[in-house]
Amino acid sequence: MRNLLASDEFRPFVNLVFQNVKFAETDSKRNNYTFGLSYRNPQLGILSLRYDSISYGTVVDYTDSILNARYQYNF
């Protein structure tokens, strides 16, 4: 979406990855989910939010999540 306010830009994104991995001679599943959005304005800079989650199943039951907020301004 573009030009809601002046010359700004809003970009949502999603990335899903489903894999089979091997742990100590045993197959396991690994799922990686990424969701986020980015807001860009030439005068204000870039604000982005991103959520990553990775989970292992079958052999190892483990989940890790990261929430990241970033602001970038170039001068």
PyMOL Python script that loads the backbone (N, CA, C, O; Angstrom):
from pymol import cmd

cmd.read_pdbstr("""\
ATOM      1  N   MET A   1       0.853  -1.171   0.000  1.00  0.00           N
ATOM      2  CA  MET A   1       0.000   0.000   0.000  1.00  0.00           C
ATOM      3  C   MET A   1       0.899   1.233   0.000  1.00  0.00           C
ATOM      4  O   MET A   1       1.868   1.303   0.756  1.00  0.00           O
ATOM      5  N   ARG A   2       0.581   2.176  -0.829  1.00  0.00           N
ATOM      6  CA  ARG A   2       1.417   3.374  -0.959  1.00  0.00           C
ATOM      7  C   ARG A   2       0.564   4.636  -0.905  1.00  0.00           C
ATOM      8  O   ARG A   2      -0.636   4.624  -1.176  1.00  0.00           O
ATOM      9  N   ASN A   3       1.236   5.718  -0.546  1.00  0.00           N
ATOM     10  CA  ASN A   3       0.676   7.066  -0.589  1.00  0.00           C
ATOM     11  C   ASN A   3      -0.585   7.260   0.253  1.00  0.00           C
ATOM     12  O   ASN A   3      -1.501   7.974  -0.156  1.00  0.00           O
ATOM     13  N   LEU A   4      -0.635   6.636   1.410  1.00  0.00           N
ATOM     14  CA  LEU A   4      -1.730   6.905   2.324  1.00  0.00           C
ATOM     15  C   LEU A   4      -1.579   8.298   2.923  1.00  0.00           C
ATOM     16  O   LEU A   4      -2.545   9.057   3.004  1.00  0.00           O
ATOM     17  N   LEU A   5      -0.364   8.624   3.339  1.00  0.00           N
ATOM     18  CA  LEU A   5      -0.022   9.947   3.850  1.00  0.00           C
ATOM     19  C   LEU A   5       1.203  10.416   3.078  1.00  0.00           C
ATOM     20  O   LEU A   5       2.303   9.906   3.289  1.00  0.00           O
ATOM     21  N   ALA A   6       1.024  11.362   2.205  1.00  0.00           N
ATOM     22  CA  ALA A   6       2.120  11.883   1.368  1.00  0.00           C
ATOM     23  C   ALA A   6       2.714  10.765   0.521  1.00  0.00           C
ATOM     24  O   ALA A   6       1.999  10.155  -0.274  1.00  0.00           O
ATOM     25  N   SER A   7       4.005  10.482   0.675  1.00  0.00           N
ATOM     26  CA  SER A   7       4.653   9.450  -0.144  1.00  0.00           C
ATOM     27  C   SER A   7       5.138   8.295   0.726  1.00  0.00           C
ATOM     28  O   SER A   7       6.281   7.856   0.598  1.00  0.00           O
ATOM     29  N   ASP A   8       4.284   7.810   1.598  1.00  0.00           N
ATOM     30  CA  ASP A   8       4.668   6.713   2.480  1.00  0.00           C
ATOM     31  C   ASP A   8       4.348   5.352   1.863  1.00  0.00           C
ATOM     32  O   ASP A   8       3.691   5.267   0.826  1.00  0.00           O
ATOM     33  N   GLU A   9       4.818   4.304   2.507  1.00  0.00           N
ATOM     34  CA  GLU A   9       4.654   2.945   1.990  1.00  0.00           C
ATOM     35  C   GLU A   9       4.512   1.967   3.161  1.00  0.00           C
ATOM     36  O   GLU A   9       5.291   2.019   4.113  1.00  0.00           O
ATOM     37  N   PHE A  10       3.537   1.095   3.090  1.00  0.00           N
ATOM     38  CA  PHE A  10       3.273   0.107   4.117  1.00  0.00           C
ATOM     39  C   PHE A  10       3.388  -1.286   3.481  1.00  0.00           C
ATOM     40  O   PHE A  10       2.720  -1.575   2.488  1.00  0.00           O
ATOM     41  N   ARG A  11       4.252  -2.158   4.069  1.00  0.00           N
ATOM     42  CA  ARG A  11       4.476  -3.489   3.486  1.00  0.00           C
ATOM     43  C   ARG A  11       4.345  -4.582   4.551  1.00  0.00           C
ATOM     44  O   ARG A  11       5.201  -4.680   5.430  1.00  0.00           O
ATOM     45  N   PRO A  12       3.320  -5.384   4.492  1.00  0.00           N
ATOM     46  CA  PRO A  12       3.269  -6.568   5.350  1.00  0.00           C
ATOM     47  C   PRO A  12       4.010  -7.716   4.668  1.00  0.00           C
ATOM     48  O   PRO A  12       4.112  -7.742   3.442  1.00  0.00           O
ATOM     49  N   PHE A  13       4.528  -8.666   5.453  1.00  0.00           N
ATOM     50  CA  PHE A  13       5.165  -9.830   4.849  1.00  0.00           C
ATOM     51  C   PHE A  13       4.976 -11.060   5.728  1.00  0.00           C
ATOM     52  O   PHE A  13       4.837 -10.964   6.947  1.00  0.00           O
ATOM     53  N   VAL A  14       4.975 -12.214   5.075  1.00  0.00           N
ATOM     54  CA  VAL A  14       4.824 -13.511   5.735  1.00  0.00           C
ATOM     55  C   VAL A  14       5.771 -14.485   5.050  1.00  0.00           C
ATOM     56  O   VAL A  14       5.869 -14.505   3.823  1.00  0.00           O
ATOM     57  N   ASN A  15       6.468 -15.292   5.844  1.00  0.00           N
ATOM     58  CA  ASN A  15       7.337 -16.330   5.304  1.00  0.00           C
ATOM     59  C   ASN A  15       7.150 -17.590   6.158  1.00  0.00           C
ATOM     60  O   ASN A  15       7.316 -17.540   7.377  1.00  0.00           O
ATOM     61  N   LEU A  16       6.815 -18.693   5.540  1.00  0.00           N
ATOM     62  CA  LEU A  16       6.622 -19.969   6.228  1.00  0.00           C
ATOM     63  C   LEU A  16       7.560 -20.999   5.624  1.00  0.00           C
ATOM     64  O   LEU A  16       7.608 -21.162   4.404  1.00  0.00           O
ATOM     65  N   VAL A  17       8.311 -21.699   6.479  1.00  0.00           N
ATOM     66  CA  VAL A  17       9.248 -22.723   6.016  1.00  0.00           C
ATOM     67  C   VAL A  17       8.995 -23.989   6.829  1.00  0.00           C
ATOM     68  O   VAL A  17       9.034 -23.962   8.059  1.00  0.00           O
ATOM     69  N   PHE A  18       8.737 -25.094   6.139  1.00  0.00           N
ATOM     70  CA  PHE A  18       8.519 -26.398   6.767  1.00  0.00           C
ATOM     71  C   PHE A  18       9.618 -27.337   6.289  1.00  0.00           C
ATOM     72  O   PHE A  18       9.785 -27.537   5.086  1.00  0.00           O
ATOM     73  N   GLN A  19      10.380 -27.922   7.240  1.00  0.00           N
ATOM     74  CA  GLN A  19      11.526 -28.746   6.865  1.00  0.00           C
ATOM     75  C   GLN A  19      11.542 -30.041   7.662  1.00  0.00           C
ATOM     76  O   GLN A  19      10.924 -30.147   8.722  1.00  0.00           O
ATOM     77  N   ASN A  20      12.255 -31.014   7.134  1.00  0.00           N
ATOM     78  CA  ASN A  20      12.602 -32.224   7.869  1.00  0.00           C
ATOM     79  C   ASN A  20      14.106 -32.181   8.107  1.00  0.00           C
ATOM     80  O   ASN A  20      14.881 -31.994   7.169  1.00  0.00           O
ATOM     81  N   VAL A  21      14.520 -32.354   9.364  1.00  0.00           N
ATOM     82  CA  VAL A  21      15.932 -32.313   9.727  1.00  0.00           C
ATOM     83  C   VAL A  21      16.292 -33.586  10.480  1.00  0.00           C
ATOM     84  O   VAL A  21      15.416 -34.310  10.951  1.00  0.00           O
ATOM     85  N   LYS A  22      17.586 -33.849  10.587  1.00  0.00           N
ATOM     86  CA  LYS A  22      18.058 -35.066  11.237  1.00  0.00           C
ATOM     87  C   LYS A  22      18.787 -34.722  12.531  1.00  0.00           C
ATOM     88  O   LYS A  22      19.738 -33.941  12.515  1.00  0.00           O
ATOM     89  N   PHE A  23      18.351 -35.299  13.658  1.00  0.00           N
ATOM     90  CA  PHE A  23      18.982 -35.163  14.968  1.00  0.00           C
ATOM     91  C   PHE A  23      19.433 -36.543  15.424  1.00  0.00           C
ATOM     92  O   PHE A  23      18.602 -37.423  15.650  1.00  0.00           O
ATOM     93  N   ALA A  24      20.710 -36.735  15.557  1.00  0.00           N
ATOM     94  CA  ALA A  24      21.262 -37.997  16.083  1.00  0.00           C
ATOM     95  C   ALA A  24      20.618 -39.212  15.413  1.00  0.00           C
ATOM     96  O   ALA A  24      20.085 -40.096  16.083  1.00  0.00           O
ATOM     97  N   GLU A  25      20.677 -39.238  14.101  1.00  0.00           N
ATOM     98  CA  GLU A  25      20.152 -40.366  13.313  1.00  0.00           C
ATOM     99  C   GLU A  25      18.634 -40.501  13.361  1.00  0.00           C
ATOM    100  O   GLU A  25      18.105 -41.537  12.958  1.00  0.00           O
ATOM    101  N   THR A  26      17.921 -39.492  13.839  1.00  0.00           N
ATOM    102  CA  THR A  26      16.461 -39.525  13.896  1.00  0.00           C
ATOM    103  C   THR A  26      15.912 -38.313  13.155  1.00  0.00           C
ATOM    104  O   THR A  26      16.396 -37.197  13.339  1.00  0.00           O
ATOM    105  N   ASP A  27      14.908 -38.532  12.322  1.00  0.00           N
ATOM    106  CA  ASP A  27      14.291 -37.430  11.590  1.00  0.00           C
ATOM    107  C   ASP A  27      13.345 -36.649  12.495  1.00  0.00           C
ATOM    108  O   ASP A  27      12.662 -37.217  13.347  1.00  0.00           O
ATOM    109  N   SER A  28      13.323 -35.348  12.291  1.00  0.00           N
ATOM    110  CA  SER A  28      12.452 -34.466  13.056  1.00  0.00           C
ATOM    111  C   SER A  28      11.917 -33.379  12.132  1.00  0.00           C
ATOM    112  O   SER A  28      12.460 -33.160  11.049  1.00  0.00           O
ATOM    113  N   LYS A  29      10.862 -32.704  12.551  1.00  0.00           N
ATOM    114  CA  LYS A  29      10.298 -31.607  11.774  1.00  0.00           C
ATOM    115  C   LYS A  29      10.737 -30.279  12.379  1.00  0.00           C
ATOM    116  O   LYS A  29      10.839 -30.138  13.597  1.00  0.00           O
ATOM    117  N   ARG A  30      10.994 -29.313  11.508  1.00  0.00           N
ATOM    118  CA  ARG A  30      11.328 -27.959  11.944  1.00  0.00           C
ATOM    119  C   ARG A  30      10.464 -26.995  11.145  1.00  0.00           C
ATOM    120  O   ARG A  30      10.441 -27.036   9.915  1.00  0.00           O
ATOM    121  N   ASN A  31       9.758 -26.133  11.852  1.00  0.00           N
ATOM    122  CA  ASN A  31       8.891 -25.143  11.218  1.00  0.00           C
ATOM    123  C   ASN A  31       9.350 -23.752  11.620  1.00  0.00           C
ATOM    124  O   ASN A  31       9.588 -23.481  12.797  1.00  0.00           O
ATOM    125  N   ASN A  32       9.473 -22.870  10.631  1.00  0.00           N
ATOM    126  CA  ASN A  32       9.895 -21.495  10.885  1.00  0.00           C
ATOM    127  C   ASN A  32       8.821 -20.567  10.323  1.00  0.00           C
ATOM    128  O   ASN A  32       8.502 -20.614   9.135  1.00  0.00           O
ATOM    129  N   TYR A  33       8.266 -19.718  11.199  1.00  0.00           N
ATOM    130  CA  TYR A  33       7.228 -18.773  10.810  1.00  0.00           C
ATOM    131  C   TYR A  33       7.763 -17.353  10.999  1.00  0.00           C
ATOM    132  O   TYR A  33       8.347 -17.044  12.038  1.00  0.00           O
ATOM    133  N   THR A  34       7.570 -16.502  10.015  1.00  0.00           N
ATOM    134  CA  THR A  34       7.967 -15.106  10.104  1.00  0.00           C
ATOM    135  C   THR A  34       6.796 -14.238   9.649  1.00  0.00           C
ATOM    136  O   THR A  34       6.249 -14.427   8.563  1.00  0.00           O
ATOM    137  N   PHE A  35       6.424 -13.282  10.502  1.00  0.00           N
ATOM    138  CA  PHE A  35       5.364 -12.329  10.190  1.00  0.00           C
ATOM    139  C   PHE A  35       5.889 -10.942  10.502  1.00  0.00           C
ATOM    140  O   PHE A  35       6.615 -10.761  11.479  1.00  0.00           O
ATOM    141  N   GLY A  36       5.534  -9.964   9.691  1.00  0.00           N
ATOM    142  CA  GLY A  36       5.998  -8.618   9.992  1.00  0.00           C
ATOM    143  C   GLY A  36       5.349  -7.574   9.128  1.00  0.00           C
ATOM    144  O   GLY A  36       4.562  -7.864   8.226  1.00  0.00           O
ATOM    145  N   LEU A  37       5.709  -6.342   9.437  1.00  0.00           N
ATOM    146  CA  LEU A  37       5.246  -5.221   8.640  1.00  0.00           C
ATOM    147  C   LEU A  37       6.273  -4.105   8.717  1.00  0.00           C
ATOM    148  O   LEU A  37       7.021  -3.979   9.686  1.00  0.00           O
ATOM    149  N   SER A  38       6.282  -3.308   7.675  1.00  0.00           N
ATOM    150  CA  SER A  38       7.239  -2.209   7.570  1.00  0.00           C
ATOM    151  C   SER A  38       6.491  -0.964   7.098  1.00  0.00           C
ATOM    152  O   SER A  38       5.689  -1.019   6.166  1.00  0.00           O
ATOM    153  N   TYR A  39       6.770   0.151   7.757  1.00  0.00           N
ATOM    154  CA  TYR A  39       6.193   1.434   7.362  1.00  0.00           C
ATOM    155  C   TYR A  39       7.342   2.362   6.997  1.00  0.00           C
ATOM    156  O   TYR A  39       8.238   2.586   7.811  1.00  0.00           O
ATOM    157  N   ARG A  40       7.327   2.904   5.786  1.00  0.00           N
ATOM    158  CA  ARG A  40       8.397   3.763   5.283  1.00  0.00           C
ATOM    159  C   ARG A  40       7.816   5.113   4.877  1.00  0.00           C
ATOM    160  O   ARG A  40       6.826   5.195   4.151  1.00  0.00           O
ATOM    161  N   ASN A  41       8.468   6.180   5.374  1.00  0.00           N
ATOM    162  CA  ASN A  41       8.090   7.525   5.013  1.00  0.00           C
ATOM    163  C   ASN A  41       9.387   8.296   4.751  1.00  0.00           C
ATOM    164  O   ASN A  41      10.290   8.261   5.586  1.00  0.00           O
ATOM    165  N   PRO A  42       9.502   8.985   3.626  1.00  0.00           N
ATOM    166  CA  PRO A  42      10.755   9.670   3.293  1.00  0.00           C
ATOM    167  C   PRO A  42      11.210  10.695   4.344  1.00  0.00           C
ATOM    168  O   PRO A  42      12.412  10.880   4.539  1.00  0.00           O
ATOM    169  N   GLN A  43      10.271  11.357   5.018  1.00  0.00           N
ATOM    170  CA  GLN A  43      10.644  12.350   6.026  1.00  0.00           C
ATOM    171  C   GLN A  43      10.877  11.727   7.408  1.00  0.00           C
ATOM    172  O   GLN A  43      11.721  12.213   8.161  1.00  0.00           O
ATOM    173  N   LEU A  44      10.154  10.676   7.748  1.00  0.00           N
ATOM    174  CA  LEU A  44      10.216  10.100   9.092  1.00  0.00           C
ATOM    175  C   LEU A  44      11.142   8.897   9.216  1.00  0.00           C
ATOM    176  O   LEU A  44      11.604   8.601  10.318  1.00  0.00           O
ATOM    177  N   GLY A  45      11.427   8.201   8.138  1.00  0.00           N
ATOM    178  CA  GLY A  45      12.275   7.017   8.183  1.00  0.00           C
ATOM    179  C   GLY A  45      11.466   5.735   8.037  1.00  0.00           C
ATOM    180  O   GLY A  45      10.390   5.729   7.440  1.00  0.00           O
ATOM    181  N   ILE A  46      12.005   4.641   8.596  1.00  0.00           N
ATOM    182  CA  ILE A  46      11.396   3.319   8.453  1.00  0.00           C
ATOM    183  C   ILE A  46      11.162   2.720   9.832  1.00  0.00           C
ATOM    184  O   ILE A  46      12.071   2.683  10.662  1.00  0.00           O
ATOM    185  N   LEU A  47       9.950   2.256  10.072  1.00  0.00           N
ATOM    186  CA  LEU A  47       9.609   1.541  11.292  1.00  0.00           C
ATOM    187  C   LEU A  47       9.187   0.135  10.887  1.00  0.00           C
ATOM    188  O   LEU A  47       8.287  -0.029  10.063  1.00  0.00           O
ATOM    189  N   SER A  48       9.833  -0.885  11.463  1.00  0.00           N
ATOM    190  CA  SER A  48       9.451  -2.249  11.120  1.00  0.00           C
ATOM    191  C   SER A  48       9.277  -3.084  12.386  1.00  0.00           C
ATOM    192  O   SER A  48       9.994  -2.908  13.371  1.00  0.00           O
ATOM    193  N   LEU A  49       8.320  -3.985  12.337  1.00  0.00           N
ATOM    194  CA  LEU A  49       8.054  -4.956  13.391  1.00  0.00           C
ATOM    195  C   LEU A  49       8.116  -6.336  12.766  1.00  0.00           C
ATOM    196  O   LEU A  49       7.607  -6.552  11.666  1.00  0.00           O
ATOM    197  N   ARG A  50       8.750  -7.283  13.479  1.00  0.00           N
ATOM    198  CA  ARG A  50       8.919  -8.630  12.933  1.00  0.00           C
ATOM    199  C   ARG A  50       8.806  -9.646  14.059  1.00  0.00           C
ATOM    200  O   ARG A  50       9.348  -9.453  15.148  1.00  0.00           O
ATOM    201  N   TYR A  51       8.091 -10.734  13.779  1.00  0.00           N
ATOM    202  CA  TYR A  51       7.951 -11.831  14.732  1.00  0.00           C
ATOM    203  C   TYR A  51       8.434 -13.105  14.059  1.00  0.00           C
ATOM    204  O   TYR A  51       7.945 -13.471  12.991  1.00  0.00           O
ATOM    205  N   ASP A  52       9.395 -13.783  14.683  1.00  0.00           N
ATOM    206  CA  ASP A  52       9.920 -15.050  14.184  1.00  0.00           C
ATOM    207  C   ASP A  52       9.653 -16.130  15.226  1.00  0.00           C
ATOM    208  O   ASP A  52       9.828 -15.912  16.425  1.00  0.00           O
ATOM    209  N   SER A  53       9.229 -17.291  14.755  1.00  0.00           N
ATOM    210  CA  SER A  53       9.040 -18.436  15.636  1.00  0.00           C
ATOM    211  C   SER A  53       9.589 -19.670  14.941  1.00  0.00           C
ATOM    212  O   SER A  53       9.301 -19.913  13.770  1.00  0.00           O
ATOM    213  N   ILE A  54      10.380 -20.446  15.666  1.00  0.00           N
ATOM    214  CA  ILE A  54      10.912 -21.693  15.130  1.00  0.00           C
ATOM    215  C   ILE A  54      10.552 -22.799  16.110  1.00  0.00           C
ATOM    216  O   ILE A  54      10.729 -22.647  17.319  1.00  0.00           O
ATOM    217  N   SER A  55      10.052 -23.902  15.593  1.00  0.00           N
ATOM    218  CA  SER A  55       9.660 -25.006  16.462  1.00  0.00           C
ATOM    219  C   SER A  55      10.167 -26.325  15.882  1.00  0.00           C
ATOM    220  O   SER A  55      10.146 -26.557  14.673  1.00  0.00           O
ATOM    221  N   TYR A  56      10.617 -27.164  16.788  1.00  0.00           N
ATOM    222  CA  TYR A  56      11.050 -28.510  16.447  1.00  0.00           C
ATOM    223  C   TYR A  56      10.046 -29.485  17.037  1.00  0.00           C
ATOM    224  O   TYR A  56       9.556 -29.283  18.148  1.00  0.00           O
ATOM    225  N   GLY A  57       9.742 -30.531  16.303  1.00  0.00           N
ATOM    226  CA  GLY A  57       8.792 -31.520  16.784  1.00  0.00           C
ATOM    227  C   GLY A  57       9.366 -32.915  16.682  1.00  0.00           C
ATOM    228  O   GLY A  57      10.533 -33.085  16.328  1.00  0.00           O
ATOM    229  N   THR A  58       8.584 -33.884  16.980  1.00  0.00           N
ATOM    230  CA  THR A  58       8.920 -35.301  16.917  1.00  0.00           C
ATOM    231  C   THR A  58       9.930 -35.687  17.993  1.00  0.00           C
ATOM    232  O   THR A  58       9.521 -36.088  19.083  1.00  0.00           O
ATOM    233  N   VAL A  59      11.231 -35.583  17.733  1.00  0.00           N
ATOM    234  CA  VAL A  59      12.261 -36.010  18.688  1.00  0.00           C
ATOM    235  C   VAL A  59      12.453 -34.964  19.781  1.00  0.00           C
ATOM    236  O   VAL A  59      12.394 -35.278  20.969  1.00  0.00           O
ATOM    237  N   VAL A  60      12.681 -33.729  19.374  1.00  0.00           N
ATOM    238  CA  VAL A  60      12.913 -32.636  20.316  1.00  0.00           C
ATOM    239  C   VAL A  60      11.703 -31.721  20.282  1.00  0.00           C
ATOM    240  O   VAL A  60      11.350 -31.205  19.222  1.00  0.00           O
ATOM    241  N   ASP A  61      11.066 -31.512  21.415  1.00  0.00           N
ATOM    242  CA  ASP A  61       9.920 -30.606  21.470  1.00  0.00           C
ATOM    243  C   ASP A  61      10.419 -29.263  21.988  1.00  0.00           C
ATOM    244  O   ASP A  61      10.534 -29.062  23.197  1.00  0.00           O
ATOM    245  N   TYR A  62      10.718 -28.335  21.060  1.00  0.00           N
ATOM    246  CA  TYR A  62      11.352 -27.074  21.408  1.00  0.00           C
ATOM    247  C   TYR A  62      10.778 -25.959  20.538  1.00  0.00           C
ATOM    248  O   TYR A  62      10.613 -26.133  19.330  1.00  0.00           O
ATOM    249  N   THR A  63      10.476 -24.815  21.151  1.00  0.00           N
ATOM    250  CA  THR A  63       9.987 -23.654  20.417  1.00  0.00           C
ATOM    251  C   THR A  63      10.723 -22.414  20.888  1.00  0.00           C
ATOM    252  O   THR A  63      10.944 -22.237  22.086  1.00  0.00           O
ATOM    253  N   ASP A  64      11.106 -21.552  19.950  1.00  0.00           N
ATOM    254  CA  ASP A  64      11.782 -20.299  20.273  1.00  0.00           C
ATOM    255  C   ASP A  64      11.118 -19.182  19.476  1.00  0.00           C
ATOM    256  O   ASP A  64      10.782 -19.361  18.305  1.00  0.00           O
ATOM    257  N   SER A  65      10.932 -18.035  20.111  1.00  0.00           N
ATOM    258  CA  SER A  65      10.282 -16.905  19.457  1.00  0.00           C
ATOM    259  C   SER A  65      11.102 -15.638  19.653  1.00  0.00           C
ATOM    260  O   SER A  65      11.741 -15.447  20.687  1.00  0.00           O
ATOM    261  N   ILE A  66      11.072 -14.775  18.638  1.00  0.00           N
ATOM    262  CA  ILE A  66      11.764 -13.495  18.692  1.00  0.00           C
ATOM    263  C   ILE A  66      10.816 -12.414  18.172  1.00  0.00           C
ATOM    264  O   ILE A  66      10.219 -12.559  17.106  1.00  0.00           O
ATOM    265  N   LEU A  67      10.687 -11.343  18.930  1.00  0.00           N
ATOM    266  CA  LEU A  67       9.930 -10.177  18.499  1.00  0.00           C
ATOM    267  C   LEU A  67      10.924  -9.032  18.350  1.00  0.00           C
ATOM    268  O   LEU A  67      11.655  -8.712  19.287  1.00  0.00           O
ATOM    269  N   ASN A  68      10.950  -8.418  17.176  1.00  0.00           N
ATOM    270  CA  ASN A  68      11.950  -7.400  16.872  1.00  0.00           C
ATOM    271  C   ASN A  68      11.249  -6.131  16.388  1.00  0.00           C
ATOM    272  O   ASN A  68      10.406  -6.186  15.493  1.00  0.00           O
ATOM    273  N   ALA A  69      11.599  -4.995  16.979  1.00  0.00           N
ATOM    274  CA  ALA A  69      11.123  -3.692  16.517  1.00  0.00           C
ATOM    275  C   ALA A  69      12.354  -2.881  16.114  1.00  0.00           C
ATOM    276  O   ALA A  69      13.356  -2.870  16.828  1.00  0.00           O
ATOM    277  N   ARG A  70      12.277  -2.211  14.983  1.00  0.00           N
ATOM    278  CA  ARG A  70      13.432  -1.460  14.485  1.00  0.00           C
ATOM    279  C   ARG A  70      12.966  -0.138  13.874  1.00  0.00           C
ATOM    280  O   ARG A  70      11.972  -0.077  13.150  1.00  0.00           O
ATOM    281  N   TYR A  71      13.712   0.907  14.189  1.00  0.00           N
ATOM    282  CA  TYR A  71      13.476   2.216  13.585  1.00  0.00           C
ATOM    283  C   TYR A  71      14.767   2.662  12.914  1.00  0.00           C
ATOM    284  O   TYR A  71      15.836   2.610  13.522  1.00  0.00           O
ATOM    285  N   GLN A  72      14.672   3.097  11.672  1.00  0.00           N
ATOM    286  CA  GLN A  72      15.855   3.518  10.920  1.00  0.00           C
ATOM    287  C   GLN A  72      15.585   4.899  10.331  1.00  0.00           C
ATOM    288  O   GLN A  72      14.571   5.135   9.674  1.00  0.00           O
ATOM    289  N   TYR A  73      16.524   5.799  10.587  1.00  0.00           N
ATOM    290  CA  TYR A  73      16.446   7.142  10.029  1.00  0.00           C
ATOM    291  C   TYR A  73      17.803   7.504   9.453  1.00  0.00           C
ATOM    292  O   TYR A  73      18.806   7.455  10.165  1.00  0.00           O
ATOM    293  N   ASN A  74      17.855   7.862   8.189  1.00  0.00           N
ATOM    294  CA  ASN A  74      19.097   8.265   7.538  1.00  0.00           C
ATOM    295  C   ASN A  74      19.138   9.788   7.412  1.00  0.00           C
ATOM    296  O   ASN A  74      18.165  10.416   6.995  1.00  0.00           O
ATOM    297  N   PHE A  75      20.274  10.364   7.776  1.00  0.00           N
ATOM    298  CA  PHE A  75      20.437  11.800   7.652  1.00  0.00           C
ATOM    299  C   PHE A  75      21.784  12.130   7.056  1.00  0.00           C
ATOM    300  O   PHE A  75      22.107  13.303   6.872  1.00  0.00           O
TER     301      PHE A  75
END
""", "prot")
cmd.dss("prot")
cmd.show_as("cartoon", "prot")
cmd.util.cbc("prot")
cmd.orient("prot")
